């Protein structure tokens, strides 16, 4: 899922670049408005060749923007769906019985053992605490070399468990 999200981000970034270049060329050649040379035939001396080029360029420009907006809506919807799915899974795990002396950070560590990686916002929502508190829990686990906190370009911070440390911890028990 992570690789698919990165691929989608790269495709959308490339599409934005192409649209920006095409929009710049389109508006520099045909003017700032959408009417261009189609309003007044005196600029073409009666020739319709520029009008046909403009129409094709305008249609292509509109299609580019529609694809970009559709891609952004798709990626946002997919992100929200994944976030809700992650929340529901954690909420079902939260209902488990833990010993009386188990702290929230211990529960979070147990969740991380199962899921390997969790968003800070999801953990905060499940435990009904502030995101900064969850980040401090993550920093505590990071200082103990049990987990790492990553800050992706898109989306909020994630806490990922270090596999080597977890296996070592399980062997001791």
MODELLER restraints for C-alpha pairs under 7 A, 6 or more apart:
rsr = mdl.restraints
at = mdl.atoms
rsr.add(forms.Gaussian(group=physical.xy_distance, feature=features.Distance(at['CA:12:A'], at['CA:68:A']), mean=7.00, stdev=0.5))
rsr.add(forms.Gaussian(group=physical.xy_distance, feature=features.Distance(at['CA:15:A'], at['CA:68:A']), mean=6.89, stdev=0.5))
rsr.add(forms.Gaussian(group=physical.xy_distance, feature=features.Distance(at['CA:19:A'], at['CA:64:A']), mean=6.38, stdev=0.5))
rsr.add(forms.Gaussian(group=physical.xy_distance, feature=features.Distance(at['CA:23:A'], at['CA:61:A']), mean=6.88, stdev=0.5))
rsr.add(forms.Gaussian(group=physical.xy_distance, feature=features.Distance(at['CA:30:A'], at['CA:36:A']), mean=5.14, stdev=0.5))
rsr.add(forms.Gaussian(group=physical.xy_distance, feature=features.Distance(at['CA:30:A'], at['CA:37:A']), mean=6.92, stdev=0.5))
rsr.add(forms.Gaussian(group=physical.xy_distance, feature=features.Distance(at['CA:37:A'], at['CA:43:A']), mean=6.82, stdev=0.5))
rsr.add(forms.Gaussian(group=physical.xy_distance, feature=features.Distance(at['CA:37:A'], at['CA:51:A']), mean=6.48, stdev=0.5))
rsr.add(forms.Gaussian(group=physical.xy_distance, feature=features.Distance(at['CA:38:A'], at['CA:51:A']), mean=5.72, stdev=0.5))
rsr.add(forms.Gaussian(group=physical.xy_distance, feature=features.Distance(at['CA:87:A'], at['CA:122:A']), mean=5.72, stdev=0.5))
rsr.add(forms.Gaussian(group=physical.xy_distance, feature=features.Distance(at['CA:87:A'], at['CA:126:A']), mean=6.81, stdev=0.5))
rsr.add(forms.Gaussian(group=physical.xy_distance, feature=features.Distance(at['CA:90:A'], at['CA:126:A']), mean=6.87, stdev=0.5))
rsr.add(forms.Gaussian(group=physical.xy_distance, feature=features.Distance(at['CA:91:A'], at['CA:126:A']), mean=6.09, stdev=0.5))
rsr.add(forms.Gaussian(group=physical.xy_distance, feature=features.Distance(at['CA:105:A'], at['CA:137:A']), mean=6.31, stdev=0.5))
rsr.add(forms.Gaussian(group=physical.xy_distance, feature=features.Distance(at['CA:112:A'], at['CA:118:A']), mean=6.82, stdev=0.5))
rsr.add(forms.Gaussian(group=physical.xy_distance, feature=features.Distance(at['CA:112:A'], at['CA:161:A']), mean=6.05, stdev=0.5))
rsr.add(forms.Gaussian(group=physical.xy_distance, feature=features.Distance(at['CA:113:A'], at['CA:161:A']), mean=6.80, stdev=0.5))
rsr.add(forms.Gaussian(group=physical.xy_distance, feature=features.Distance(at['CA:116:A'], at['CA:160:A']), mean=5.75, stdev=0.5))
rsr.add(forms.Gaussian(group=physical.xy_distance, feature=features.Distance(at['CA:116:A'], at['CA:161:A']), mean=5.39, stdev=0.5))
rsr.add(forms.Gaussian(group=physical.xy_distance, feature=features.Distance(at['CA:117:A'], at['CA:158:A']), mean=6.74, stdev=0.5))
rsr.add(forms.Gaussian(group=physical.xy_distance, feature=features.Distance(at['CA:117:A'], at['CA:159:A']), mean=5.66, stdev=0.5))
rsr.add(forms.Gaussian(group=physical.xy_distance, feature=features.Distance(at['CA:117:A'], at['CA:160:A']), mean=4.18, stdev=0.5))
rsr.add(forms.Gaussian(group=physical.xy_distance, feature=features.Distance(at['CA:117:A'], at['CA:161:A']), mean=6.31, stdev=0.5))
rsr.add(forms.Gaussian(group=physical.xy_distance, feature=features.Distance(at['CA:118:A'], at['CA:158:A']), mean=5.56, stdev=0.5))
rsr.add(forms.Gaussian(group=physical.xy_distance, feature=features.Distance(at['CA:118:A'], at['CA:159:A']), mean=5.46, stdev=0.5))
rsr.add(forms.Gaussian(group=physical.xy_distance, feature=features.Distance(at['CA:118:A'], at['CA:160:A']), mean=6.53, stdev=0.5))
rsr.add(forms.Gaussian(group=physical.xy_distance, feature=features.Distance(at['CA:119:A'], at['CA:156:A']), mean=6.80, stdev=0.5))
rsr.add(forms.Gaussian(group=physical.xy_distance, feature=features.Distance(at['CA:119:A'], at['CA:157:A']), mean=6.05, stdev=0.5))
rsr.add(forms.Gaussian(group=physical.xy_distance, feature=features.Distance(at['CA:119:A'], at['CA:158:A']), mean=4.31, stdev=0.5))
rsr.add(forms.Gaussian(group=physical.xy_distance, feature=features.Distance(at['CA:119:A'], at['CA:159:A']), mean=6.26, stdev=0.5))
rsr.add(forms.Gaussian(group=physical.xy_distance, feature=features.Distance(at['CA:120:A'], at['CA:131:A']), mean=6.30, stdev=0.5))
rsr.add(forms.Gaussian(group=physical.xy_distance, feature=features.Distance(at['CA:120:A'], at['CA:134:A']), mean=6.25, stdev=0.5))
rsr.add(forms.Gaussian(group=physical.xy_distance, feature=features.Distance(at['CA:120:A'], at['CA:135:A']), mean=6.72, stdev=0.5))
rsr.add(forms.Gaussian(group=physical.xy_distance, feature=features.Distance(at['CA:120:A'], at['CA:156:A']), mean=6.98, stdev=0.5))
rsr.add(forms.Gaussian(group=physical.xy_distance, feature=features.Distance(at['CA:120:A'], at['CA:157:A']), mean=5.75, stdev=0.5))
rsr.add(forms.Gaussian(group=physical.xy_distance, feature=features.Distance(at['CA:120:A'], at['CA:158:A']), mean=5.55, stdev=0.5))
rsr.add(forms.Gaussian(group=physical.xy_distance, feature=features.Distance(at['CA:120:A'], at['CA:159:A']), mean=6.68, stdev=0.5))
rsr.add(forms.Gaussian(group=physical.xy_distance, feature=features.Distance(at['CA:121:A'], at['CA:131:A']), mean=6.06, stdev=0.5))
rsr.add(forms.Gaussian(group=physical.xy_distance, feature=features.Distance(at['CA:123:A'], at['CA:134:A']), mean=6.97, stdev=0.5))
rsr.add(forms.Gaussian(group=physical.xy_distance, feature=features.Distance(at['CA:124:A'], at['CA:130:A']), mean=5.82, stdev=0.5))
rsr.add(forms.Gaussian(group=physical.xy_distance, feature=features.Distance(at['CA:124:A'], at['CA:131:A']), mean=5.35, stdev=0.5))
rsr.add(forms.Gaussian(group=physical.xy_distance, feature=features.Distance(at['CA:124:A'], at['CA:134:A']), mean=6.12, stdev=0.5))
rsr.add(forms.Gaussian(group=physical.xy_distance, feature=features.Distance(at['CA:138:A'], at['CA:149:A']), mean=6.48, stdev=0.5))
rsr.add(forms.Gaussian(group=physical.xy_distance, feature=features.Distance(at['CA:138:A'], at['CA:159:A']), mean=6.34, stdev=0.5))
rsr.add(forms.Gaussian(group=physical.xy_distance, feature=features.Distance(at['CA:141:A'], at['CA:147:A']), mean=5.39, stdev=0.5))
rsr.add(forms.Gaussian(group=physical.xy_distance, feature=features.Distance(at['CA:142:A'], at['CA:148:A']), mean=5.13, stdev=0.5))
rsr.add(forms.Gaussian(group=physical.xy_distance, feature=features.Distance(at['CA:146:A'], at['CA:161:A']), mean=6.05, stdev=0.5))
rsr.add(forms.Gaussian(group=physical.xy_distance, feature=features.Distance(at['CA:146:A'], at['CA:162:A']), mean=5.51, stdev=0.5))
rsr.add(forms.Gaussian(group=physical.xy_distance, feature=features.Distance(at['CA:146:A'], at['CA:165:A']), mean=5.78, stdev=0.5))
rsr.add(forms.Gaussian(group=physical.xy_distance, feature=features.Distance(at['CA:147:A'], at['CA:159:A']), mean=6.60, stdev=0.5))
rsr.add(forms.Gaussian(group=physical.xy_distance, feature=features.Distance(at['CA:147:A'], at['CA:160:A']), mean=5.43, stdev=0.5))
rsr.add(forms.Gaussian(group=physical.xy_distance, feature=features.Distance(at['CA:147:A'], at['CA:161:A']), mean=4.12, stdev=0.5))
rsr.add(forms.Gaussian(group=physical.xy_distance, feature=features.Distance(at['CA:147:A'], at['CA:162:A']), mean=5.01, stdev=0.5))
rsr.add(forms.Gaussian(group=physical.xy_distance, feature=features.Distance(at['CA:148:A'], at['CA:159:A']), mean=5.69, stdev=0.5))
rsr.add(forms.Gaussian(group=physical.xy_distance, feature=features.Distance(at['CA:148:A'], at['CA:160:A']), mean=5.32, stdev=0.5))
rsr.add(forms.Gaussian(group=physical.xy_distance, feature=features.Distance(at['CA:148:A'], at['CA:161:A']), mean=6.38, stdev=0.5))
rsr.add(forms.Gaussian(group=physical.xy_distance, feature=features.Distance(at['CA:149:A'], at['CA:157:A']), mean=6.71, stdev=0.5))
rsr.add(forms.Gaussian(group=physical.xy_distance, feature=features.Distance(at['CA:149:A'], at['CA:158:A']), mean=5.61, stdev=0.5))
rsr.add(forms.Gaussian(group=physical.xy_distance, feature=features.Distance(at['CA:149:A'], at['CA:159:A']), mean=4.53, stdev=0.5))
rsr.add(forms.Gaussian(group=physical.xy_distance, feature=features.Distance(at['CA:149:A'], at['CA:160:A']), mean=6.36, stdev=0.5))
rsr.add(forms.Gaussian(group=physical.xy_distance, feature=features.Distance(at['CA:150:A'], at['CA:157:A']), mean=5.62, stdev=0.5))
rsr.add(forms.Gaussian(group=physical.xy_distance, feature=features.Distance(at['CA:150:A'], at['CA:158:A']), mean=5.28, stdev=0.5))
rsr.add(forms.Gaussian(group=physical.xy_distance, feature=features.Distance(at['CA:150:A'], at['CA:159:A']), mean=6.43, stdev=0.5))
rsr.add(forms.Gaussian(group=physical.xy_distance, feature=features.Distance(at['CA:151:A'], at['CA:157:A']), mean=4.52, stdev=0.5))
rsr.add(forms.Gaussian(group=physical.xy_distance, feature=features.Distance(at['CA:151:A'], at['CA:158:A']), mean=6.52, stdev=0.5))
